[in-house]
Amino acid sequence: MGEAKSEVEEKRERLEAPLRDGWRKLPHSLLIFEPATSLYYYTGDWRTFKPVRDRSKCIACLLCWVYCPEGCIYIASDGGIDVDLNYCKGCGICAKECPLGAITMVEEEK
């Protein structure tokens, strides 16, 4: 017997269905079937460097949060910041914008 599909798998299948017929059958417009569909796909898998916060330097000014183009920085339970590495691309903008150098880019270990 086949296993039941998860809710995420069902949504992904439904969103990708119009694309299966081939690109020539797509209408000439941007197709947005529902907002925030990137939540179903982890986009940080190809990153080379990841941001690491030095908790002793971080003053939680949140400039990293403001400048993060992916919106993957959030406020941690200790009042500082944390990064959702499932979506972080490793661009380093957060480290560049941190006024105290509390974020360093460290080579990703796979």
N, C-alpha and C positions, 0 to 999 in steps of 0.2 A: 504494500500500500504506500502511496505517496505521502510525504509529510506535508502538513499544512504550511502555507507560506506565511512569513511574518508580515506585519503591517507595512514595514519599510519595503520589503520585496514587492508587495502588491502595489504600493504607490509608485515605486520605480518602474515596474512593468507598465502600469497605466500611463505614466508620463512619457515613456519611451515608445509606446505603441504607434503614435503618428509618424515617428521617424523610421520605422521598419519598412515602410513602403518605398523608401528611397527619397533622396533629396529633391528629385524633379517633381514630385507630387506635393511638395510643401507649398503653402501659399507664400506670396511675396511680402512677408511681414515678419516681425519678431514674434515668436511663439512663447508666450508665458502662460502656462496652464495653471500654475498656482505659485504663490510667493514662497520664498525660502526653500526651494527645492535642493539647494546645495547642501542642506542639512542631511540629505540622504546619501551623500558622497563625501568621503573623507578626502580632502584636497591637499593635505600636508605630507603625503607619502613621499614626494620626490625632493623634499628639502635636503640641503647639504649641511646647513648650519641651523642651530636652534638657539633661541634666546634663553639665557639663564640670569635670574635676578639675584643680586647680592643683597640679602635682607638687611644687612647692617648699614648699607648706603641708601636704600630706597626710602624716600620721604612721602611716597604716595601722592606725588604731584599730578599723576595721571596724564602727563604729556605723551607717554607711550601709548596710552589708550586712545587719545585724541588722534594721533598720527597713524595708528595701525590701519593699513588699507583693507585688511581682512576682517576686522572686528573680532579678533580672537583673544584679545586681552580683556580680562575681567578682574573685578576686585576680589581678592582672596579673603579668607576668614580672618587672617591676621591684620587686615586693613591695607596691605600692600597690593601688589598685582600678581596675577598668575596668567599663564598662557595656555590656551587650548591647542595642544600640539596636533590634534587631528586636523586642524584647518590652517595652522601657521605655515607660511611658505618659506620662512627663513630669510626674508628680504633684508632684515637688519635695520629697518627704519626706526624701530623702537629703541634700539641701542644707540643709534646716531642722535636721536632727539632727547635722550635722557640727560638732563643737565649735570647729574652727579656721577655719571658712568656706572650706574647700579645694574645696568643690563649689559652683558657681554654675549657675543655670538660664539658658540662652542660647536666644533665640528660634530655632526651627527654620527653616532655609532650605530651600525646596523648589524 
